């Protein structure tokens, strides 16, 4: 079983209000400098968000907006994101297979 951890918020929040591109670029550079394999993904409209339903208090309480998520095998990275970005919801899920993001 693989344990995945995620930070989820509205697409608008991630793409317009937070410097998420810069944060992820810095993380990729950090991984490259240590020859570490990338273990996180930025996903628009992740399929698992439907199963979370109203258990998440989405950013600005607007569940009708499209969501985005950062999914990772590294729980500490997601915890750090929660501290850095604040207005995200975090959680986890398990899967028997390696997570492969759906392409839109």
N, C-alpha and C positions, 0 to 999 in steps of 0.2 A: 504494500500500500504506500502510495505517495501522499504526503501531507502538504497541501498548498495553503498559503496564507494570502489574503488580499486586502487592499484598500480600495474602497469604491466611493464614487461621488458622481455628480452630474458631469456630463461632458463639458458643459459650459464652465463649470468650476475648474476642472483640470486644464482645459485648453485656453481659457480666457483670463482666469483670475490667478492662477498659480504658475510659477515658472517650471512646470513639470518636464518640459523638454530639456531644460538645462540640468535639472536634477538627475534625470535618467542618463543624459549624455555623460555627466560627471561619474555616475555609477558605472557605466560601460567602460570609461577610461580607467577607472580604478580596477575593474576586473581584468582588463587587458594588461595592465602593468604587473599583475600577479599571475598572468596566464590562467585565469579562472574562467570556466565556462559560464556563459550568461544563464542565469536561472530565474529570470523575471521577464514579464511580458506586459505591455500596455495594450489593453483590449477595449474597443468600443462596443457597446451593447453586449456584454458577456451573457451567454445563455444561462449561467447559474444565477444571475441577478433576479430572474423571474421566480425562482424557487425561494428567494429570500423574502419576497412579499413585503408586507408592512412591518416586518421585524426590524427593518432599517429606518432610521430617521434621517432621510437623505438631506444633503446640503440644502438649506433654505426650505426644507419640508416640501419639496416638489417632486413627487414620485412620477409625475407625468412626463418629465423631461428624460431625454436619453441619458443613459449612464455610461460610465467608463470605469475600468478597474485596472489596477496594477496587481498582477498575480505573481507570487514568488514561492520558491521552495524555502527561502530564508525568512524565518519568522522575525528575526531581529531587524532585518531590513524593513519589513512592514511596520514593526513597532516604531522604528526610527521615523518612517514616513508619517505615522500618526502624530508623533511629537513635532515634526517639522511642518506639516501641513495643517494639522489640527482638525479642520472641517471635513474629515473623511470618516467613513465607517470602516471598521476592520472586522475580519472574520476568517474562517478557515473551512476547508472541506478536504475530504479524502477521495482518492481515485486509485483504481487498480492499475491504471495506465498512465504513461507520461502525458502531461497536459500539452495539447497542440491547439493553439488558438484557431478559431474559425476565421477564414478570410472572407471579407465582405465583398 
